[in-house]
Protein backbone atom coordinates (compact mmCIF):
# COMPACT_ATOMS: atom_id res chain seq x y z
CA UNK A 1 0.00 0.00 0.00
CA UNK A 2 1.39 3.42 -0.90
CA UNK A 3 1.95 6.16 1.62
CA UNK A 4 -0.87 8.21 0.11
CA UNK A 5 -3.25 5.23 0.23
CA UNK A 6 -2.30 4.57 3.87
CA UNK A 7 -2.88 8.22 4.73
CA UNK A 8 -6.28 8.18 3.02
CA UNK A 9 -7.27 4.96 4.78
CA UNK A 10 -6.20 6.36 8.15
CA UNK A 11 -8.08 9.61 7.50
CA UNK A 12 -11.26 7.70 6.64
CA UNK A 13 -10.89 5.51 9.76
CA UNK A 14 -10.22 8.54 11.98
CA UNK A 15 -13.20 10.48 10.62
CA UNK A 16 -15.45 7.43 11.19
CA UNK A 17 -14.26 7.16 14.82
CA UNK A 18 -14.83 10.89 15.47
CA UNK A 19 -18.30 10.74 13.90
CA UNK A 20 -19.20 7.71 16.02
CA UNK A 21 -17.95 9.41 19.18
CA UNK A 22 -19.94 12.57 18.45
CA UNK A 23 -23.09 10.54 17.84
CA UNK A 24 -22.67 8.41 20.98
CA UNK A 25 -25.71 9.09 23.17
CA UNK A 26 -24.25 7.55 26.33
CA UNK A 27 -23.57 10.01 29.08
CA UNK A 28 -19.90 10.69 29.53
CA UNK A 29 -17.74 11.87 32.37
CA UNK A 30 -17.46 15.62 32.66
CA UNK A 31 -14.11 17.35 32.85
CA UNK A 32 -15.02 18.52 36.35
CA UNK A 33 -15.61 14.93 37.50
CA UNK A 34 -12.30 13.80 36.04
CA UNK A 35 -10.40 16.65 37.70
CA UNK A 36 -12.08 15.99 41.06
CA UNK A 37 -11.12 12.31 40.89
CA UNK A 38 -7.55 13.21 39.92
CA UNK A 39 -7.29 15.68 42.79
CA UNK A 40 -8.60 13.06 45.22
CA UNK A 41 -5.86 10.66 44.07
CA UNK A 42 -3.21 13.35 44.46
CA UNK A 43 -4.46 14.23 47.94
CA UNK A 44 -4.50 10.56 49.00
CA UNK A 45 -0.91 10.07 47.79
CA UNK A 46 0.24 13.18 49.61
CA UNK A 47 -1.23 11.90 52.87
CA UNK A 48 0.78 8.68 52.50
CA UNK A 49 4.10 10.47 51.90
CA UNK A 50 6.38 10.73 54.91
CA UNK A 51 6.93 14.29 56.12
CA UNK A 52 10.53 15.47 55.92
C-alpha positions in Angstrom: 0.0 0.0 0.0 1.4 3.4 -0.9 2.0 6.2 1.6 -0.9 8.2 0.1 -3.3 5.2 0.2 -2.3 4.6 3.9 -2.9 8.2 4.7 -6.3 8.2 3.0 -7.3 5.0 4.8 -6.2 6.4 8.1 -8.1 9.6 7.5 -11.3 7.7 6.6 -10.9 5.5 9.8 -10.2 8.5 12.0 -13.2 10.5 10.6 -15.4 7.4 11.2 -14.3 7.2 14.8 -14.8 10.9 15.5 -18.3 10.7 13.9 -19.2 7.7 16.0 -18.0 9.4 19.2 -19.9 12.6 18.5 -23.1 10.5 17.8 -22.7 8.4 21.0 -25.7 9.1 23.2 -24.3 7.6 26.3 -23.6 10.0 29.1 -19.9 10.7 29.5 -17.7 11.9 32.4 -17.5 15.6 32.7 -14.1 17.3 32.9 -15.0 18.5 36.4 -15.6 14.9 37.5 -12.3 13.8 36.0 -10.4 16.7 37.7 -12.1 16.0 41.1 -11.1 12.3 40.9 -7.5 13.2 39.9 -7.3 15.7 42.8 -8.6 13.1 45.2 -5.9 10.7 44.1 -3.2 13.4 44.5 -4.5 14.2 47.9 -4.5 10.6 49.0 -0.9 10.1 47.8 0.2 13.2 49.6 -1.2 11.9 52.9 0.8 8.7 52.5 4.1 10.5 51.9 6.4 10.7 54.9 6.9 14.3 56.1 10.5 15.5 55.9 
